[in-house]
Amino acid sequence: MRRLWVPLVPRWLRWSVVVLVAATVFYLSVLVSPGPAGRELLGPLWDKYLHAVAYAGLALVTAYATADWREWPYRRAVAVLVATVAFGVLIEFAQAAVPYRQFSVADMVANAAGAFLVVGWFAVEARVRYRRVDPVDLVEESLVPALGREE
């Protein structure tokens, strides 16, 4: 069976994306007032879907950020899951202190369910081979065909 090649950008960039995603989840979960958007489209559990998607995304970027911990796959999976679920629990406690938000155990369950979707990635990752790349090289490679240059 063939291996899937995935570019592995530098560690600082991977963790920067984790921080960016976590900050976005925090902003949307605590600092922004919830609106009615999506209720008709997704049904009565619309916000639970959004929680699951957000925490699945956070868990996935965290799994990618820890790609160089592959020697310890179970410890790594547990660390990613615990960190993501703990972040979701902390967000719910932060919401309890905000007047236009509320603490919800159901939201915590949705956060954890989304985080646990990353288990699928850990199963697929056994077939992945990472290739270290420099982000500058990726930009240059994508610009060369667009500019019509040949090397």
N, C-alpha and C positions, 0 to 999 in steps of 0.2 A: 504494500500500500504506500502511496506517495505521501511525502511530508509536505505540509503547507508552510511556505516561507513567509515570515512576518517580520517587517522591519522593527528593530529595537532602537529607539532613539535614546539619547543620553538620559541618565537617571534624573538629573535636575529638571529636564523637560517633562519627563513622565510624572514626577511628583508635583510639578507646577500645574499640570492638568488636574491632578487629584484635588489640589487646593482650590483651583478655579471652579470645579464641579461642586465641591463641598460648600464653597462660598455662595454659589448660585442657589443651591438647595436651601442654605440658611436664609438667604435674602428672600426667596419666594415663600419659604415656610414661616418666617418670623416677622420680617419687616414689611411685607406687602399685604394689604388687606385682601382677603379672598373675595372673588367676584363670582357672578353666576355663570360665567363662560364655561361651556362644556357640559352643563347639566343635562340639556336636552339630547345632546349627541351621545354621551356615554351612559346615561341612565342614572339610577339612584346611587350607585356606587362610584360615581365619576371621580371623586377625589381620592378614593382608594386606588383606582387605576393609576392616577398621577403619582401617588406616593410610591407604588410598586415600580413604576418606570424610572422615577428619579433615583431610587435606591438601587435598582438593578444597574443603572448607569454608573452610579458612584462605586458600587462594588466592582464593576467591570474595569473601570479606569484604575482602581486600586490594585486589582489583580494584574493588570498590565504593568503598573508601576513596580510591582514586586516580582517581575519576571525573572530577575537574576537570583531569586531565592528558590529556584527549582530543585535544589538538592533536598529540600524538606517540603515535599508537596502537601502533606497533611497539616503540618504546622502552618504553612503558608495559607492554605485554605481556611483554617480555623482563624488565623490572625485577620485575614481579609473580612471574614464574616463577622467576627466579634467587633472589629473596628467599625464596620458599616452599621451594624445593628446598634451598637453603643451610641454612635452619632445620631441615629434616628431617635433613640430614647432621650438623649440630651436635648434634641430639637423639641420634642414634645414637652419636656419640662420648661424649656424656654418659652414655648407658646403659652403655657399656663400663666406666665407673668405679663403677657401682652393682652390689653383689654379687648381687642377685636379678634383674638384667637382663643382656642380652647384646647385643653389637654384631652387626649383621646387614646385609649388603649387600642381601639380599632385601627387608628392610624399607625401605632407602633407595630401591630400585626402586619399591616400592609407594607410598612417599611421593611420588616424582617423578611416577608415573603419575596419582595423585590430583591433584597440582598441575596437570598438563597438561590435566585435564578443564576447567579454566577457559577454555581456548581456545574452547570452545563458547560461553561467555558473551561473549567478545570478538566472536565472529561475530554473535551476536544483538544485541549492544549498538549495532551500526551502525543499528538500527531504533529505538533507545531515545532518548527525549527526557527529560532530567532536569528536574525542577521543584524549585527550592530551597524548603525548608520549614523552619519552626521547630518543634522537638519539642513546645513548649508549645501551638502551634496544633493539632498533630495530636491531642494529648490533649483539648483543648477541643472540637475537632470531633467526636471520638468520644463525649464525654460529653454533648453537647447533645441528641442524639436520645434517649439513655438517660434523661436527666432530664426530658424532655418540654418543654424550652424551645424557643421559636422566636425567631429574631432578626428 
